[in-house]
Amino acid sequence: MANVLIIDDDKLMGDMLKKMVSRMGHHALCTHTYQDGLHAIKLKMYDAVFLDVRLPDGNGLDMLKEIRNTPSSPEVIIITAEGDPDGAELAIKNGAWDYIEKPASIDKMSLPLIRSLQYREEKNQTKPLLSLKRDAIIGNSLQIQACLDMVAHAATTHAPVFITGETGTGKELIAWAIHENSRRANKNFVIVDCASLPENLVESSLFGYKKGAFTGADKDMEGLIKQADGGTLFLDEIAELPVSLQKSFLRVLQEHRFRPIGSKNEIESDFRVLAASNKDLHQLTKTGNFRSDLLFRLQSITIELPPLRQHKEDIKDLTIHYISILCERYHIQTKGFSPEYLEVLTAYDWPGNIRELINTIEWSISAAQDNPTLHQSHLPPHIRIKLARDSINKPKSSPQEPSPQSSTANPAQVKPLQQVRSETVAKVEESYLRELMINTNHDIKTVCHLSGLSRPRLYALLKKYNINKR
């Protein structure tokens, strides 16, 4: 029997889900607010959670991380009356099992629960993975743990892995961790920086060449692909690989055979390929700057690294780690840091991600000189200026505006937050649809395309607001 928590302010929906869960032979508890849901999840271990997005005292998506970070780490099924593509993407990225738009049938509600509980049971019966070597990967946030789970999975296979993420997020560290935890760990880890290879030397660097193949080839040269024989070939910044070479490399990737320049015979190389890029390769395929068949071949497994601004809870551990490393490198006694120093690091958005954080810590150590503690004043000026400007530019509430808690307000006339929110959304929704129908001359296909609504959903909304289809 599984324990299932339902967090939904709609009592009818909550009761319906509770009955459904009970009929399936599981125990269910229903709460109706953000705070009650959080309180319940901290008191008991749950296997699954049905979580509404719009709650009277908060947004369910904000609670998702906290739920997934609890000891039981239950599977979370998002349910919402107002589907939002951005919300769905955020939910899935933060570990939601599924995202369901209300109203939904019992079957549509029950199937994700059945599958999530089946998954948990199989996971608990699976032999645990060996301890992962992750010395250089710092952090224990939900996002980093999800990446490490993917690393552990990738390390047990020989499939190609595509690692994506912004500059400075640690793509090479992830690639190295996959290699170090794989059965190829005792062989070469060969890095190919596709962005730094001159275009006229890419082919000879990858495939190697025979003596006399061209002017200056005074001896045989083994290419990087052959050097990776038995080990791992890491193609960093794969988007920079010349289009002219992508077709021949695709064949190498499929056959693991190639011909060095100037050679009459093909040779073999048993390499495992990992690739990384900070560019959107799917978009590059649309413009013809990257072959779609090569992309499909590279991304058997995809690991998306989060930017640092999305897992700021790891900044403290990262700071401690790199202070220790940098102080050891410079042969100086390790330094501490003030609470204010950490506050600034946490408040900053880190467009350069972990790489920028490391450079900032190195600057601070240099600026601190013999001071044993890093303070806010030791940070680079551009970071301090940015945060100072942001604090000044924050919108301030006008003193003339009456407070919602004003004593002059009649409590009997104050509407519940949920009612105010629903009425406001309804007004905006109706106005938007009326204007869109007029501007498109009631072309339903165009309205669906522009609004992102499905045809059944659009018809339901038109009926709700008494808007003519024609």
C-alpha positions in Angstrom: 0.0 0.0 0.0 1.3 3.4 -1.0 0.9 6.7 0.8 -0.5 9.5 -1.5 -0.8 13.2 -0.6 -3.3 15.4 -2.4 -2.8 19.2 -2.3 -5.7 20.9 -4.0 -7.9 23.8 -2.9 -10.8 22.4 -4.8 -12.6 20.2 -2.2 -14.6 18.3 -4.8 -11.5 17.5 -6.8 -9.7 16.5 -3.6 -12.5 14.2 -2.5 -12.6 12.7 -6.0 -8.9 12.0 -6.0 -9.0 10.6 -2.5 -11.8 8.2 -3.4 -9.8 7.1 -6.5 -6.7 6.5 -4.6 -8.6 4.5 -1.9 -10.3 2.4 -4.5 -6.8 1.5 -5.9 -5.9 0.2 -2.4 -3.7 3.0 -1.3 -3.9 5.4 1.7 -4.7 9.1 0.8 -4.5 12.4 2.7 -6.0 15.5 1.3 -4.9 19.1 2.1 -6.2 22.3 0.6 -3.4 25.0 1.1 0.3 25.4 0.4 1.2 25.6 4.1 -0.9 22.5 5.1 0.6 20.6 2.2 4.2 21.4 3.3 3.3 20.6 6.9 1.9 17.2 5.8 4.9 16.3 3.6 7.3 16.9 6.5 5.4 14.7 9.0 5.1 11.6 6.9 6.8 9.7 4.1 4.8 9.8 0.8 5.2 7.8 -2.4 3.3 10.2 -4.6 1.7 13.7 -4.5 -1.1 15.2 -6.6 -0.2 18.9 -6.5 -2.4 21.8 -7.7 -0.7 24.8 -9.2 -3.0 27.6 -8.0 -3.4 27.4 -4.2 -4.9 30.1 -2.0 -1.6 30.9 -0.3 0.9 30.2 -2.9 2.0 28.6 -6.2 2.3 24.8 -6.2 5.3 24.9 -8.6 7.2 26.8 -5.9 6.6 23.9 -3.6 7.7 21.2 -6.1 11.4 21.5 -5.2 10.7 21.3 -1.5 8.6 18.2 -1.9 11.2 16.5 -4.1 13.9 17.4 -1.6 12.2 15.6 1.3 13.6 12.3 2.5 11.0 10.2 0.7 11.3 12.3 -2.5 7.8 11.3 -3.8 6.8 11.4 -7.4 4.8 14.6 -8.0 1.9 14.8 -10.5 0.9 18.4 -11.3 -2.8 19.1 -11.8 -4.0 22.5 -12.9 -7.2 24.1 -14.3 -5.1 26.6 -16.3 -2.6 24.9 -18.5 0.6 26.9 -19.1 3.4 25.6 -21.5 6.0 27.5 -19.5 4.7 26.1 -16.2 4.7 22.6 -17.7 8.3 23.0 -18.8 9.3 24.3 -15.4 7.5 21.4 -13.6 9.1 18.7 -15.7 12.6 20.3 -15.3 12.1 20.3 -11.5 11.3 16.7 -11.4 7.5 16.4 -11.8 6.3 13.0 -13.0 3.5 14.4 -15.1 1.5 17.6 -15.8 -2.3 17.2 -16.2 -4.8 19.8 -17.1 -8.1 19.8 -15.4 -10.8 18.7 -16.0 -9.5 15.2 -16.6 -11.0 11.8 -16.6 -10.4 9.3 -13.8 -8.3 7.2 -16.2 -6.1 10.2 -17.0 -5.6 10.9 -13.3 -5.1 7.3 -12.3 -2.6 6.1 -15.0 0.2 8.5 -14.0 -0.2 7.4 -10.4 -0.1 3.7 -11.3 3.0 4.3 -13.5 4.8 6.4 -10.9 4.2 3.9 -8.1 5.3 1.1 -10.4 8.5 3.0 -11.2 9.2 3.5 -7.5 8.8 -0.1 -6.7 11.1 -1.2 -9.5 13.7 1.4 -8.4 13.6 0.1 -4.9 14.2 -3.4 -6.1 17.0 -2.4 -8.4 20.6 -3.1 -7.2 22.0 0.2 -6.1 24.7 1.8 -8.3 28.3 1.7 -7.1 29.4 4.8 -5.3 29.9 7.6 -7.9 33.3 9.3 -8.3 32.3 12.9 -8.3 35.2 14.7 -6.6 35.1 17.7 -9.0 31.3 18.0 -9.1 30.2 20.1 -6.1 26.6 20.5 -4.9 23.7 18.5 -3.5 20.8 20.4 -4.9 17.9 18.6 -6.6 19.2 19.8 -10.0 22.7 18.5 -9.4 21.5 15.2 -8.0 19.4 14.8 -11.1 22.5 15.3 -13.3 24.5 12.9 -11.2 21.7 10.3 -11.6 22.1 10.7 -15.4 25.9 10.4 -15.1 25.5 7.2 -13.2 23.2 5.8 -15.8 25.4 7.0 -18.7 28.5 5.4 -17.1 26.9 1.9 -17.3 26.3 2.1 -21.1 28.4 2.7 -24.2 25.8 4.9 -25.8 26.8 8.4 -27.1 26.0 11.2 -24.6 25.2 14.8 -25.5 25.8 17.3 -22.7 24.2 20.7 -23.0 24.2 23.9 -20.9 25.4 27.5 -20.7 29.0 28.4 -20.8 30.7 27.7 -17.5 28.2 25.1 -16.1 30.8 22.3 -16.0 30.1 20.2 -19.2 33.7 18.9 -19.3 33.5 17.9 -15.6 30.4 15.9 -16.3 32.0 14.2 -19.3 35.1 13.3 -17.2 32.8 11.9 -14.5 31.1 9.6 -17.0 34.4 8.4 -18.2 35.8 7.9 -14.7 32.8 5.8 -13.6 32.7 3.7 -16.8 34.5 0.5 -17.7 36.7 2.6 -19.9 38.2 4.5 -17.0 41.6 2.9 -17.3 41.9 4.0 -21.0 42.4 7.5 -22.5 40.0 10.4 -22.1 40.7 12.4 -25.3 39.4 16.0 -25.5 38.7 17.5 -28.9 38.0 21.3 -28.7 36.2 21.7 -32.0 36.2 25.5 -31.5 40.0 25.8 -31.4 40.9 23.5 -34.2 41.8 25.3 -37.5 39.4 24.2 -40.2 42.2 23.0 -42.5 43.6 20.8 -39.7 40.4 19.3 -38.3 40.4 16.2 -40.6 44.1 15.5 -40.0 43.8 16.0 -36.2 40.8 13.6 -36.0 41.8 11.0 -38.5 45.6 11.2 -38.4 47.8 10.9 -41.6 50.5 8.9 -43.2 54.0 10.1 -44.0 54.1 12.0 -47.2 50.3 12.6 -47.3 50.9 16.4 -47.7 53.7 18.9 -47.4 55.2 18.8 -43.9 53.9 15.2 -43.2 57.4 13.8 -42.5 56.1 10.9 -40.4 53.0 9.0 -39.6 50.7 10.8 -37.1 48.0 9.0 -35.0 44.7 10.9 -35.0 42.7 11.8 -31.9 40.0 9.2 -32.8 42.7 6.4 -32.7 44.1 7.8 -29.5 40.7 7.2 -27.9 40.7 3.5 -28.8 39.3 1.7 -25.9 38.5 4.9 -24.1 36.4 8.0 -24.5 36.4 10.7 -27.2 35.0 14.0 -25.8 34.0 16.5 -28.6 33.7 19.8 -26.8 31.8 22.6 -28.6 30.6 20.1 -31.2 28.5 22.9 -32.9 31.8 24.2 -34.3 32.6 21.0 -36.2 32.7 22.1 -39.9 29.6 21.0 -41.8 31.9 19.6 -44.5 33.3 17.1 -42.0 30.1 16.2 -40.2 29.0 13.5 -42.8 32.3 11.7 -42.7 32.4 11.8 -38.9 28.8 10.4 -38.8 30.1 7.3 -40.6 33.0 7.0 -38.2 30.6 7.2 -35.3 28.4 4.5 -36.8 31.2 2.1 -38.1 34.1 2.9 -35.8 36.2 2.7 -38.9 38.1 5.5 -40.8 40.9 6.1 -43.2 43.8 8.3 -42.1 44.8 10.9 -44.7 47.1 9.4 -47.3 46.3 5.8 -46.3 44.8 3.1 -48.6 43.4 1.1 -45.7 40.8 1.8 -43.0 41.6 1.3 -39.4 39.4 0.7 -36.4 38.9 2.5 -33.1 36.7 1.3 -30.3 35.9 4.7 -28.7 32.9 6.0 -26.8 31.8 9.4 -27.9 30.6 12.2 -25.6 29.7 15.6 -27.0 28.9 19.0 -25.5 27.7 22.4 -26.7 26.3 25.6 -25.3 24.3 26.2 -28.5 20.9 24.9 -29.5 21.8 22.2 -32.0 18.1 21.7 -32.9 18.0 25.3 -34.1 21.2 24.9 -36.0 19.8 21.9 -37.9 16.9 24.1 -39.1 19.4 26.6 -40.5 21.5 23.9 -42.1 24.6 24.5 -39.9 24.4 21.1 -38.2 23.3 17.7 -39.7 20.2 16.4 -38.0 21.2 12.8 -38.5 24.5 13.5 -36.6 22.5 15.2 -33.8 20.2 12.2 -33.5 23.2 9.9 -33.3 24.9 12.0 -30.7 22.0 12.4 -28.3 21.2 8.8 -27.3 21.5 10.2 -23.8 21.1 13.9 -23.1 22.2 15.6 -19.9 21.1 19.2 -19.5 23.2 21.2 -16.9 21.4 23.9 -15.0 22.8 27.4 -14.8 24.1 28.4 -11.4 21.2 30.9 -10.9 18.8 27.9 -10.8 20.7 26.1 -7.9 22.0 28.8 -5.8 21.8 26.6 -2.7 25.0 25.0 -3.9 26.9 28.3 -3.9 28.1 27.9 -0.3 29.6 24.4 -0.9 31.2 25.6 -4.2 32.7 28.6 -2.4 34.2 26.5 0.4 35.6 24.0 -2.2 37.2 26.5 -4.5 38.6 28.7 -1.7 40.4 25.6 -0.4 41.7 24.7 -3.9 42.9 28.2 -4.8 44.6 28.8 -1.5 46.4 25.5 -1.8 47.5 26.5 -5.3 48.9 29.8 -4.1 50.5 28.2 -1.1 48.6 30.4 1.4 46.6 29.5 4.4 43.0 28.8 3.6 40.6 31.7 4.1 37.1 32.0 5.6 34.3 34.4 4.5 31.8 36.6 6.2 28.0 36.0 6.0 27.7 39.2 3.9 30.2 37.9 1.4 28.1 34.8 0.9 24.9 36.9 0.7 26.3 38.8 -2.2 27.4 35.7 -4.0 23.9 34.2 -3.5 22.1 37.4 -4.7 24.2 37.7 -7.9 22.8 36.0 -11.1 26.1 34.5 -12.4 25.8 34.9 -16.2 29.1 33.1 -16.5 28.0 30.4 -14.1 30.4 28.3 -12.0 33.4 29.5 -14.1 32.6 33.1 -13.2 32.2 32.1 -9.6 35.7 30.6 -9.5 37.2 33.7 -11.1 35.4 35.9 -8.6 36.7 33.8 -5.6 40.2 34.0 -7.1 39.9 37.8 -7.4 38.7 38.0 -3.8 41.6 36.0 -2.5 44.0 38.2 -4.3 42.3 41.4 -3.1 42.2 40.1 0.5 46.0 39.6 0.6 46.9 38.6 4.2 43.4 39.1 5.5 42.2 35.7 6.7 38.5 36.4 6.0 36.9 37.3 2.7 34.5 40.3 3.0 32.1 42.0 0.6 34.7 44.6 -0.1 37.0 42.0 -1.6 34.5 41.2 -4.4 35.0 42.6 -8.0 33.5 46.1 -8.4 31.2 45.1 -11.3 29.4 42.6 -9.0 29.0 45.1 -6.2 27.9 47.8 -8.6 25.3 45.5 -10.3 23.7 44.5 -7.0 23.7 48.1 -5.7 22.0 49.4 -8.9 19.5 46.5 -8.7 18.6 47.4 -5.1 18.1 51.1 -6.0 16.0 50.2 -9.1 13.6 48.0 -7.2 10.0 49.3 -7.5 8.8 50.8 -4.2 5.2 50.9 -3.2 3.7 54.4 -3.1 2.9 55.7 0.4 -0.4 57.1 -1.0 -1.6 53.6 -2.0 -3.9 52.1 0.6 -2.6 48.9 2.1 -4.6 45.7 1.6 -4.4 45.3 5.4 -5.6 48.9 6.0 -7.7 49.3 9.1 -10.2 51.4 7.0 -11.1 48.4 4.9 -14.4 46.7 5.9 -13.4 43.0 6.6 -16.8 41.9 5.5 -16.2 43.4 2.0 -12.8 41.8 1.5 -13.0 38.9 -1.0 -10.9 35.7 -0.6 -7.6 35.8 -2.6 -8.6 32.8 -4.7 -11.9 34.6 -5.8 -10.0 37.8 -6.6 -7.4 35.8 -8.6 -10.1 33.8 -10.5 -12.1 36.9 -11.4 -9.0 38.8 -12.6 -7.8 35.9 -14.7 -11.3 35.5 -16.2 -11.6 39.2 -17.2 -8.1 39.1 -18.9 -8.9 35.8 -20.5 -12.3 37.0 -21.9 -10.9 40.3 -23.2 -7.9 38.5 -24.8 -10.2 35.9 -26.6 -12.7 38.5 -27.8 -9.9 40.7 -29.3 -8.2 37.7 -30.8 -11.3 36.4 -32.5 -12.0 39.8 -34.0 -8.5 40.4 -35.2 -8.4 36.9 -36.9 -11.8 37.2 -38.4 -13.0 34.2 -36.3 -10.5 31.9 -38.0 -10.4 29.1 -35.4 -7.2 27.5 -36.8 -5.3 30.8 -36.6 -6.6 31.5 -33.1 -5.4 28.1 -31.9 -2.0 28.7 -33.4 -1.6 32.2 -31.9 -3.0 31.4 -28.5 -1.4 28.0 -28.1 -4.8 26.5 -27.1 -6.1 23.2 -28.4 -9.3 23.3 -30.4 -11.4 21.6 -27.6 -9.9 24.0 -25.0 -10.6 27.0 -27.1 -14.2 25.9 -27.7 -14.7 25.4 -24.0 -13.4 28.9 -23.2 -15.6 30.5 -26.0 -18.6 28.8 -24.5 -17.6 29.9 -21.0 -17.5 33.6 -22.0 -20.4 33.4 -24.5 -18.2 34.4 -27.5 -19.5 33.5 -30.9 -17.4 31.2 -33.0 -18.4 32.9 -36.2 
